[in-house]
Amino acid sequence: MGRRRKKKSPAVLSYEFVIQNHADIAVFLVICFLLGFMFEVSAKYAIIFIAVQYNVTYTTDDNNEQFLFYDSGPKDIATIFFYMLIAINLHAVIQKYILDEEFMMNPISLWKDYPHSYMLLVGKGPQ
């Protein structure tokens, strides 16, 4: 009986690797930004990626009423990048659980016979 050949995975950071693992890479980056809120030193930098930055206050001449608006600026690129990562993650979830697997028609199949695949134990086997 012949040995099965293992499917060769693409080299790390190659084009094929990024295409196959883009959702995992995006999740890792989102988690890194969210972990930035755990420490006071990094929280002031992490907020740039999550919240809009340029609030502007306008005051009316009549009754001194104030209105708050948001303007745009260069820090918005970081916010757009963060929410683009969120969109990639949402796309991956929708693709996997609704479009590809057709869980929309039969939602019970999400947890029926769970887990759907098993992980291989790599290491020293029985002697």
C-alpha positions as CSV (number, residue, x, y, z in Angstrom):
1,M,0.0,0.0,0.0
2,G,1.4,3.4,-1.0
3,R,1.9,6.3,1.3
4,R,-0.4,9.2,0.9
5,R,1.2,12.4,-0.2
6,K,0.4,15.4,2.0
7,K,-0.9,18.4,0.3
8,K,1.9,21.0,0.3
9,S,0.9,24.3,1.8
10,P,2.0,27.5,0.2
11,A,5.0,29.4,1.5
12,V,4.3,31.9,4.2
13,L,3.5,35.4,3.0
14,S,3.2,34.2,-0.6
15,Y,0.2,35.3,-2.7
16,E,-1.5,31.9,-2.3
17,F,-1.0,32.0,1.5
18,V,-2.6,35.4,1.8
19,I,-5.5,34.4,-0.4
20,Q,-6.2,31.2,1.6
21,N,-5.7,32.9,5.0
22,H,-6.9,36.4,4.5
23,A,-9.8,36.1,7.1
24,D,-7.4,34.7,9.7
25,I,-4.9,37.5,9.1
26,A,-7.7,40.1,9.4
27,V,-9.0,38.6,12.7
28,F,-5.4,38.6,14.1
29,L,-5.0,42.3,13.3
30,V,-8.5,43.2,14.7
31,I,-7.6,41.4,18.0
32,C,-4.3,43.2,18.2
33,F,-6.1,46.6,17.9
34,L,-8.6,45.6,20.5
35,L,-5.9,44.3,22.9
36,G,-4.4,47.8,22.6
37,F,-7.3,49.0,24.8
38,M,-6.1,46.9,27.7
39,F,-3.1,49.1,28.5
40,E,-3.2,52.8,29.1
41,V,-0.1,53.5,27.0
42,S,-1.4,51.9,23.9
43,A,-5.1,52.9,24.3
44,K,-4.5,56.4,23.0
45,Y,-3.1,54.8,19.8
46,A,-5.7,52.1,19.5
47,I,-8.6,54.6,19.6
48,I,-7.4,56.1,16.3
49,F,-8.4,52.9,14.6
50,I,-11.8,52.6,16.1
51,A,-13.4,56.0,16.6
52,V,-13.8,59.0,14.4
53,Q,-11.3,61.7,15.3
54,Y,-12.2,65.1,14.1
55,N,-15.2,66.5,16.1
56,V,-16.1,70.1,15.3
57,T,-18.4,72.2,17.5
58,Y,-20.5,74.9,15.9
59,T,-22.3,77.5,18.0
60,T,-25.3,79.5,16.7
61,D,-25.3,83.3,17.2
62,D,-29.0,83.4,18.2
63,N,-29.2,81.4,21.4
64,N,-25.7,80.1,21.9
65,E,-26.8,76.5,21.0
66,Q,-24.0,74.1,20.2
67,F,-24.0,71.5,17.5
68,L,-21.4,68.7,17.3
69,F,-20.3,67.4,13.9
70,Y,-17.5,65.2,12.6
71,D,-15.1,66.3,9.9
72,S,-12.6,64.3,7.9
73,G,-8.8,64.2,8.2
74,P,-5.8,62.0,7.7
75,K,-6.4,59.9,10.8
76,D,-9.5,58.6,9.2
77,I,-7.4,56.3,7.0
78,A,-6.7,54.2,10.1
79,T,-10.4,54.0,11.0
80,I,-11.2,53.0,7.4
81,F,-8.5,50.3,7.6
82,F,-9.9,48.9,10.8
83,Y,-13.5,48.7,9.6
84,M,-12.3,47.2,6.3
85,L,-10.8,44.4,8.4
86,I,-14.2,44.0,10.1
87,A,-15.8,43.7,6.7
88,I,-13.4,41.0,5.6
89,N,-14.3,39.0,8.7
90,L,-18.0,39.4,8.1
91,H,-17.6,38.4,4.5
92,A,-15.7,35.2,5.6
93,V,-18.4,34.3,8.1
94,I,-21.2,34.8,5.6
95,Q,-19.2,33.0,2.9
96,K,-18.5,30.0,5.1
97,Y,-21.7,29.5,7.0
98,I,-24.4,30.9,4.7
99,L,-23.3,30.8,1.0
100,D,-21.0,27.8,0.8
101,E,-22.5,25.4,3.3
102,E,-26.2,26.4,2.8
103,F,-26.8,26.7,6.5
104,M,-29.5,29.2,5.7
105,M,-31.9,26.6,4.4
106,N,-31.2,24.2,7.3
107,P,-29.8,26.1,10.4
108,I,-29.9,23.0,12.6
109,S,-27.0,21.6,10.6
110,L,-24.8,24.3,12.2
111,W,-24.6,22.3,15.4
112,K,-25.8,18.8,14.3
113,D,-22.9,16.3,14.3
114,Y,-20.6,19.0,15.7
115,P,-17.6,19.1,15.3
116,H,-17.8,18.9,11.5
117,S,-14.1,18.2,11.2
118,Y,-11.6,16.8,13.6
119,M,-8.1,18.1,14.3
120,L,-5.2,15.7,13.8
121,L,-3.0,15.1,16.9
122,V,0.6,15.7,15.8
123,G,3.3,14.3,18.0
124,K,4.5,11.1,19.5
125,G,2.1,8.3,18.8
126,P,1.7,5.0,20.7
127,Q,4.7,2.8,20.7
